[in-house]
Structures are given as structure tokens and as C-alpha cells.
Amino acid sequence: MSWWQGTLRAEAAAGHAVVSRWKAALLHLAGSVGVVGLVTVVLVQLWFPAPYSKLSGGLELLALLLAVDVALGPVLTAVAASPGKPLRVLARDLLVILALQLGAFGYGLYTMAVARPVGLVFEVNHLRVVSSADIDPELLRDAPADMRQLSWTGPRLFAAVKPTDGKQLLEAIDYGLAGVDLAMLPKHWRPYASRQAEVLKVAAPAAHLLAEHPRVMAEVERLAGAAGVPADQLRVLPVRAPKADDWVALVAPTDGRIVGLLDPKAAQ
């Protein structure tokens, strides 16, 4: 065999190895995108139902983690699938890569779990979005019996009552100075329906909102129509959330139920 024939065969073999390497990487990428994408979409729908994906945060970090996770696996597969590597060694390397991917994905899911909103809590004169990370598991034992399990399917609607006992009041003040709001203290949680009169007392007429942000009129009318409530009778409460302090809740004028949440500035 001449020198140039040997060279051609070597180049062809190398080309075949490159094709196989990138084919393996592309297959890995397709599988990663499919699995990670499907699981993430399902969990986002369960844990962050609209509009809480905007209000609660956590999804930005998750997106970064999953992007790294999805990209890392195929890149490592392309490196590991070197030509001439024994099948046994290749299988071992791919298992290690898969374990690394699963570990990163598990951390991403953990990030979602602790950031997921578990409560929309009426607190004095506003509503506060509370995440799982906001609740101390030790304090959760002091919640009313039917409120001791944090939700995995979107936030539950609660009210947080102001303590009247002097000791509890001082305790709540101490927690507040430490950054723990009243809505984050499960012992003060009560059914939202039991505080609807207070909600209606502190809620402002929707006319104030519309006067300041007239462009939200169409969205207010849509939400009011879906709830069967006259738009001009709605009332408004501010919403406090990790990623937004400008949102408001539309409140039905008769029973205080939450008709919808919206960002007035989004329509500007």
C-alpha cells in the first residue's frame, strides 16, 4: 500500500470518528432537551401557575442551571466518544456524564421547590406572596392543623392576623426586624374567608388604579367579566412579592374574593 493510500484511509477513518462523535453528542442533546423540557414544563405549571412565575422568582436561576445542564452533557459526550475507545470504557464514561447531569438537574429541581409560592397571604393592608423558602419548618408546626402542609400545586389563599397578646406582638416585631414578615409566621395564618371584611375595608376602589394607569382598563374588564363582577365596582389591594412590588390584586366588592392579579406597568 502506497503512502498516499494509507493517508486517505486514515483521513476517512478520522472523518467517520468525527461524525460518530458528533452524532452521539446530538443524540444526547435531543434526549436531554426532551426530558428536561418536559419535566420542567410540567413542574412550572404545577409549582408556578401564572402569574407566579413572574412574581416569585427562582425561574431565572433554574433556566441558567438547566441551560448549563443540557449543554454540558452533550459536550462531555462529544469529548468522551473518542475514536478507538473500548466500548466498556465508553459506557463507564457515559454513565459518569449521566450522573453529573442528573445531579445538576436535581439541584435545579431543588431550586424550584424552595422558590415555589405556597401562599398568597392577606397581611394588614396588602397581599404577600410567600414561598417555601420563607417558612421555617419548625414554625410550621404552630400553624392551624389544616395549614401545616405547604402546597405543591400553587399558592393557597390565607390571611395573617395581627397578634393581640403582648408577648406574641413583641415576638412578631422581633421577627419583622429580622426580615420575617407576619405572613411568614404560620401560627398567625387563618382562613382568608374569615378576614374578608377587613380586606374590603382596606382595599381601594379600582377607580384609583384606572386613573393612574388607564391602559389597564381592558385587562381589568376582562378579569371582571370572567368573574362575573362589574369592573367599576372592583377594589384593589397591593401585592408584595420577591420579584415585584408594583402588582395589584383585584378584589370582588361583595365577598372579597381575589378576581385576578395584574401588573399595572405592563400595559404602559
N, C-alpha and C positions, 0 to 999 in steps of 0.2 A: 504493500500500500504506500502510495507516494505521500510526501509531506502535506501537500495541499488537500488531499482527500481526507487525511486524518484531521486537519484543521476544520474542514467543513463539517465533518461528523461531530467534532467537539462542540462547534458553534450550534449545530442543530440540537444536540443534547442539552446544551445550556439553555437554548430558547425554549425547549419543551419544559425544562425545570422551572423557568420563569413563569411560563403560562400556568403550570400546575400550582406554583406558589401563590400567584395572584387569584387563581380560581378558588383555592382554598380560603383565601382572605375574603373574597367577595361572598362566598357561601356563608362564611362566619358572620360577615356584616349583615347579610339579609336575614339570617336567623336571629341575630341579636336585635336588630331593629324590630322584627316581627314580635318577638316575645316581650321585650322591654316595652315596646309601644303599646301592645295590647294590655299588659298588666297595668301600666301607668294610666292609660285612659280609663280603665275600669275603676281604679282606686281614686283617681281625681274626681270622677263622677260621684263616688261614694263619700269621700272624705272632704272634698272641696266643692260642693254643689254651687253653681252660680248664684250670687256673685262673689262667693267667699274666696275663690282663687285670687281675686284682686284685693280683697280685704285682709286676708290672713297672712300672706307671705309664705315663705317656705318653698314655693314652687320655683323660684329663681335658682336657689341653691340646688334643688332637685334636678332642674334642667341641666345645670352645669355638670353635676355628678353623672347623670345618665349619658350626657354627650361624651364625657371622658370615658365612661364605661363602654359605650357602644363602639367608640373609636379605638380604644385600647386593645380590645380582644382581637379584632381583625389584623391590626398592625403586628401584634405579637405572633399571631398565627402565620403571617407572611414571613416573619423572621424565623419562626420555628420550622416551617416546612422547607427546610433547605434540601437541596438535591443530594441523594445518596444516603440520607439519614435512615437508619433502620426503623422499620415500622413500629417496633416495640418502644424505641426511644421517642419517636414522634408522638405515639399515643400518650406516653407519660407527660411529654411537654404540653400537649393539648389539654390534658386533664388539669395540669397546674394553671394554665391560662384560664380555663373554665372556672376553676376555684377562685382565682383572683377576680374574675368578672362577677361571679355570684356574690363575693364579699362586698365589692363596690356597690352592686345593685341592692344588697341587703342594707347597706348603710344609707343608700338613697331612700329606701322604703322607711327606714327608721326616722330619717329626717322628716319625711311626710307625716309619719304617725304622730310625732311630738308637736308638729306645727299645725296639725288639723284642728279646725274650730270645733269646739264641743258645746259651746253655749253662746246664745245671744241674750244678754242679761240686762234687764232694766235696772239702772243704778242711779238713784236720786232724781236726775233730770235728763238722762240720756240712756242710750243703749250701748253696751260694750260687747265686742266680740272677744270671747275668751277661748284660748287654745289649750290643748292638753298640757303643754309645757308650763302654762300659767298656774296649774293646780298642783299643789303639794299632795302626794298620795296619802301622807299622814293626816292632812287636814280633811281629806275626802271622807274619812270615816265619820266626821261630825255632821255631814250633810243629812237632810231628811232621807229616810230609808229608800224612797223610790228615785233618789237622785244620786246615789253613790256609784253608779256605773256611768263612766264617761261614754258619750255616744261615738259610734264608729260609722254612722250614716248621716253625717251633717249635724249642725248645732241644734241643741234643744233650746226652747224659749223659757227663760226663768226670770224671776225678779230677785233682787238682793235687798233685804230690808235693813234699814239703819238700826243698829243696836240702841236700846233704851237703857239697858243696865250699865251703870257707871264703869264697871270693870271691863265689860265687853267693849264699851265705847273707847276706853283708853287702849285696849288691845287692838281695835280696828285702826286707831290713829297711829299706833306704832307700826302696824303692818303697812299703812299708807305711806309713812315716811320711808319705809324700806322698799317702796315701789310696788307693793301688793295692794291692788285696789279692792274695794268692797266686793265687787263681782267675782273676785278670785278666791273668796273665802266661802267654801261650801256650807259652813254652818249657818250662813245668812241667806242661803237660797230658799225661795218659796215659789209656788206655782205662779206663773205670770198672771193667770186669771184673777188671783186674789188681790192683785195690785192694779187692776185696770183703772179704777177710779183715780188713783194717783197719776197714772200715765196720762189720762185725759186732762188732768188738772195742770200738768206742767208742759204738755205738748202745745206748740204754737200753731195758729191757723196756717194752712198751706198757702194762703194768700201772701204771707210774708216771704215765703220761698219764691213764689212766682213773680213777685215784684222785683226781687233781686236777681232772679235767674229766669227770665221769661221764656227762654228757649227750651226749658224742660217741660213746658205745658203739654206737648204731645205725649211724652212718656208718662207724665202724671195722669193724663186722661186715659191712657192705655191701661195702666195698672188699676186705676179706679174702676174702669169698665169691667176688667177681668174679675174684680172683687165684688161687683155689683154695688158700688158706693158712689154717690155724686162727688165729682172731683172737687167742687168748690166747698165741700164740707170736710174734706180731709184735714188732718192735723199732722204735725211734723215733729219728730224728735231727732236730735243729733246722734250720730253713730261714732263711737270711738273704736278704732281697730289698729292692729300693728302696722299696717301699711297705708292707712287712710284715716284722716280726721275730718274730712270735709263731706263725708257721705251723710245722708239723712234717711230716716225711716218714715214712710207714710203710714199713718195710723187711722183706722176707721173711727168715725166720730161717735158711734153708739156703743161699741163694746171694746174699743181699744186694741183690736187685733192688728197685727202688722200686715199691711197690704202689699208692701214692697220696699226694697232698698234701692237707692239711686245716688249717683254722683252728680251733683248739680253742675260741676265744672266740666263734665264730659261733653255737655251739649253746647259749650261756649265756642 
